[in-house]
Amino acid sequence: MPAAFFLAPGLIDLHTHYDAQALWDPSLSPSCSLGVTTVVAGNCGFGIAPNRPKHRDLLLKNLSVVEGMDLEALRAGVQWSFESFEEYLVALRKAKPWLNMAVFAQHSTIRTAVMGEDASHRAPSTYELEQMRHEVARALRAGAIGLASSFSPNHSGWQGAPMPSTVADHQELQSLIEVLGQEQRGVFMMATGPRVTPEELASFHTLTGARMFLSTVLTMYNDDKPELGLSYYERVAALQDQGREVYIQTSCQPLSFEFNLLDPYLLYSHPSFAGIKSADEAGKRSHYESEAFRKAFKQDLKNPAVGVLFSGRWDRIFVGHASHPKVQRFESQSIAAIAACCGQDPVDCFFDLALMDGLQTEFLAQLFNANDDGVQPLISHRAGLITLSDAGAHLKFMCDAGYGLHFLGHWVRDRQAMSWSQGIARLTSEPAQRYRIAKRGRLELGCWADLMLFDPIQVGISPVQRVSDLPAAPGHKPASRLIRRPQGLAGVWVNGTRVFDGQQSIDGLVGPGQVLDQFHWGMQP
Ligand SMILES: [Zn+2]
């Protein structure tokens, strides 16, 4: 027995993508066993409501790519009992989530509801834009926690089409954000990429009064440009000093992606991959074999677009799991090291290995936040808000749902980046306050009993594990996903009901979570 356990408020995870999963897995696994008691979904403007029946499959196809979810699992798992955002919240309540859940109004989903197949390809007409504004207002009145959008170059959907919001212009974006001001409700969250600057978000704050939260890999620590991430934090802090409410969503873990060349999502932002996004397996293979393709990819890497996930750091791509014995002997080595050893260009080395392995090789990419000394100033910075787990998404490639336990074990205990009470506040009362989530994130009389009990000596997370438990059509094999397990976590309670007992989540539980729907500006957090 440890000398003492710590009882803390449950974690508030502001950046998840549980929109679809909540309908087939109300436990919101694995977050329910990782200390989280409240989640926010609909981030980056992706989700499933509002919808028109004829566009539903398109929504799922887009989600399957941009959020790395198995399409057949989505088709088998989502029961469409809702069209409007309001009806979606009703469906969520009926599903009885284990954790408290709030949902954003979603730019891409609303664009699809109004514009259908055209949503990824053109600007809206004046009438369509008016419809979109109307849908944002409806969602806010129904209880959305705010509006979310993305201009990220890394967000592409089905067959490589851009996610709908990423083709919008600034005028459209501003016009939708204005609805927050008119309704006096909600915050604005955006995967900005390089197209929207902190200063522009500050001007949206001045215009509307809504709090602004940005997420982009440009704010993460990157060995290639060690000053860049921190410079964003300094810019945002300067804006805060002028009274502008802008914050950066901060990731506290190395951003690592597992991927193979059958589904190289990570590389899709390079123009040379345009033809690969929609190719079948044989088509992909012939691309990878072709000299012309490799030449084009090498050219892309000489001059990568700003904000893309992979910019040519082959020393950060590792061979994970391989099938062919000739490739297996390179497991755990970086492409840069293997290429140097074989006297090959890394691009050729990468494709040759994968082809030799029937494209089965699982690669591991550790692209951002891979250097603790570089990350520490970011996770302690007042311009940031600790979140960005992406829980419920990128299931094939990664699992950062345990970001909070990692933060406590790694940053607070091992590196002593801050005190325990500061660390716990960063994960609980700070996010609750910034997003106006009332009566949560604190252990106080009158607050809800969202709690976690942990051993400070043990707290942390396991390495990723693969489990095959996604929904499947009858007679089909369930698809797999990556999860993590907690270390040193003794219990989690949501609204006073225990959902995790230190070993496992509680069997047969009727979810005690609430669907949160009160976020107007007059309320007290
Ligand atoms: Zn996201």
Boltz pocket constraint, residues with backbone or C-beta under 6 A from the ligand:
constraints:
  - pocket:
      binder: B
      contacts: [[A, 15], [A, 16], [A, 17], [A, 43], [A, 44], [A, 390]]
      max_distance: 6.0
